[in-house]
Amino acid sequence: MADETPETRAYRRGFRQKSKRDDYALDLFHEARAKLATDPRRVGEILGELTRLYNPLANGPIVDLATRAAIMARLEAGRPIEAEHLLDQRYQLYAPLDEAERQGPGTPES
């Protein structure tokens, strides 16, 4: 289902997974990255949601207000690659091991 939202996927997953909220945030990051060049309004909505979610590694929001403003300014200026770089920085602060875990068998500390 191509029009399925991150909220719908998170709801469907239910509470079986202990990382449900994490998955929801990661879904939002992936959706934002996919829409950087095509739908800045939706990216703004996604960033708004990510500013309301907590990142325990940074002891603050997943995307802080300054970064949200910087990403939106770059999108408005027609510089989606720079916006993507900023988004990726926040992603790495939130899920620094995510890509390595997806590619490898996992780490001893889960």
C-alpha atoms as one frame of an Amber mdcrd trajectory, in Angstrom:
protein
   0.000   0.000   0.000   1.825   3.041  -1.283  -0.284   5.651   0.540   0.117
   4.012   3.945   1.278   6.482   6.590   3.893   5.881   9.313   1.103   6.255
  11.859  -0.854   3.420  10.229   2.192   1.138  10.141   2.959   1.879  13.811
  -0.644   1.149  14.787  -0.715  -2.075  12.809   2.508  -3.256  14.483   0.803
  -2.734  17.820   2.581  -3.187  21.110   4.285  -6.456  20.222   7.592  -4.739
  19.555   9.341  -2.938  22.350  10.768  -0.496  19.796   7.370   0.615  18.416
   8.010   4.300  19.051  11.502   3.988  17.610  10.098   2.394  14.466   7.572
   5.214  14.128  10.334   7.837  14.302  12.447   5.932  11.801   9.446   5.688
   9.471   9.050   9.456   9.744  12.732  10.001   8.906  12.442   7.781   5.826
   9.278   9.505   4.657  10.844  12.947   5.144  13.950  11.925   3.197  11.794
  10.609   0.349   9.783  13.848   0.113  12.548  16.442   0.521  12.578  17.436
  -3.143   8.893  16.913  -3.889   6.746  17.889  -0.889   8.310  20.479   1.470
   4.953  21.033   3.203   4.781  17.370   4.255   8.417  17.468   5.343   7.523
  20.387   7.610   4.695  18.346   9.133   7.006  15.384   9.688   9.652  17.578
  11.293   6.954  19.005  13.551   6.129  15.496  14.708   9.818  14.685  15.249
  10.220  17.799  17.418   7.544  16.368  19.741   9.244  12.978  20.106  12.022
  12.436  22.662  15.560  11.301  21.890  17.088   9.834  25.049  20.562   9.846
  23.475  20.450  13.634  23.045  18.217  14.268  26.077  15.913  16.376  23.954
  13.678  16.260  20.907  14.580  13.988  18.005  14.758  17.082  15.785  15.355
  20.335  17.626  13.676  23.569  16.565  16.891  25.116  15.202  17.522  22.138
  12.927  13.897  22.084  11.828  14.135  25.759  10.866  17.446  25.189   9.061
  16.038  22.267   7.060  12.941  24.229   6.078  15.037  27.280   5.106  17.144
  25.115   2.795  14.061  23.550   1.243  12.520  26.978   0.656  15.797  28.073
  -0.966  15.702  25.052  -3.293  18.611  23.207  -1.656  17.219  19.772  -0.782
  20.655  18.097  -0.688  21.768  20.417   2.115  18.460  19.795   3.897  19.002
  16.047   3.566  22.458  16.371   5.128  20.957  18.114   8.177  18.193  15.518
   8.409  20.787  12.727   8.246  22.735  14.314  11.105  19.642  14.199  13.332
  18.931  10.640  12.204  22.425   9.577  13.249  21.955  11.219  16.655  18.749
   9.275  17.121  19.704   5.892  15.634  23.496   5.765  15.343  23.659   1.976
  14.987  20.558   1.476  12.886  22.200   0.947   9.480  24.943  -1.312  10.869
  22.340  -3.422  12.662  20.312  -3.790   9.472  23.352  -4.947   7.465  25.007
  -7.213   9.997  23.900 -10.011  12.257  23.596  -7.596  15.187  25.759  -6.455
  18.022  26.340  -8.306  21.283  24.598  -5.486  23.138  21.030  -5.222  21.887
